Amino acid sequence: MVKYLFGYLSNWKVLLMALLVNMVSITVAALLLPGIDIVERRLITFVLLGVTLGVLNTVVKPVLQLLTIRLLFITYGINVIIINTIMLLLLDWIFGPAFEVSGLLTAILGAIIIWSLSTFLDYMFGVLPPLGYMQALREEEGEA
C-alpha cells in the first residue's frame, strides 16, 4: 500500500497541480483580504510562495499537529486553524518584504481562505487521492 501511495504522490503531474493549487489559494486570499499583500507580482514570486507553502505544509505542519494533538480534541478542531495561521505567518516571515500579512486577524482569515480553497481544489483536480482510494488499496492488498 505504501508503494502505491508513494507512487501516486511522487507523480510530477500531481506535484505540479499541488503547486498551482497553492499559488491560486494564496492569490485569492491576497485578492480578498486587504491585509495580505503580494508586493512583487511576478510569476517567480507566485511559484516560490506556492513551493514554500507546500514545503511548510509537508514538513512543519505535521510536526505542529503531532505536538498539539491533545488540543485538537479539546478545542474541537480550532487548533487546525491556529496551525494554518502559523503556516501563513511563517510564509510572511520567510518572504519578508515580498509577501506581507498585516495583523493576526488577517492571518486567521487568510489561513481559513487558503485552507478551504486549497482543500476544495485538491479534491477537485486530483491532488489528493479520491476518498475511496485508500479503501481500494486495502482491499487490493487483502486479495494479493
C-alpha positions, 0 to 999 in steps of 0.5 A, spaced: 500 500 500 505 504 501 508 503 494 502 505 491 501 511 495 508 513 494 507 512 487 501 516 486 504 522 490 511 522 487 507 523 480 510 530 477 503 531 474 500 531 481 506 535 484 505 540 479 497 541 480 499 541 488 503 547 486 498 551 482 493 549 487 497 553 492 499 559 488 491 560 486 489 559 494 494 564 496 492 569 490 485 569 492 486 570 499 491 576 497 485 578 492 480 578 498 483 580 504 486 587 504 491 585 509 495 580 505 499 583 500 503 580 494 508 586 493 512 583 487 507 580 482 511 576 478 510 569 476 517 567 480 514 570 486 507 566 485 511 559 484 516 560 490 510 562 495 506 556 492 513 551 493 514 554 500 507 553 502 507 546 500 514 545 503 511 548 510 505 544 509 509 537 508 514 538 513 512 543 519 505 542 519 505 535 521 510 536 526 505 542 529 499 537 529 503 531 532 505 536 538 498 539 539 494 533 538 491 533 545 488 540 543 485 538 537 480 534 541 479 539 546 478 545 542 474 541 537 478 542 531 480 550 532 487 548 533 487 546 525 486 553 524 491 556 529 496 551 525 494 554 518 495 561 521 502 559 523 503 556 516 501 563 513 505 567 518 511 563 517 510 564 509 510 572 511 516 571 515 520 567 510 518 572 504 519 578 508 518 584 504 515 580 498 509 577 501 506 581 507 500 579 512 498 585 516 495 583 523 493 576 526 486 577 524 488 577 517 492 571 518 486 567 521 482 569 515 487 568 510 489 561 513 481 559 513 481 562 505 487 558 503 485 552 507 478 551 504 480 553 497 486 549 497 482 543 500 476 544 495 481 544 489 485 538 491 479 534 491 477 537 485 483 536 480 486 530 483 491 532 488 489 528 493 487 521 492 479 520 491 476 518 498 475 511 496 482 510 494 485 508 500 479 503 501 481 500 494 488 499 496 486 495 502 482 491 499 487 490 493 492 488 498 487 483 502 486 479 495 494 479 493 
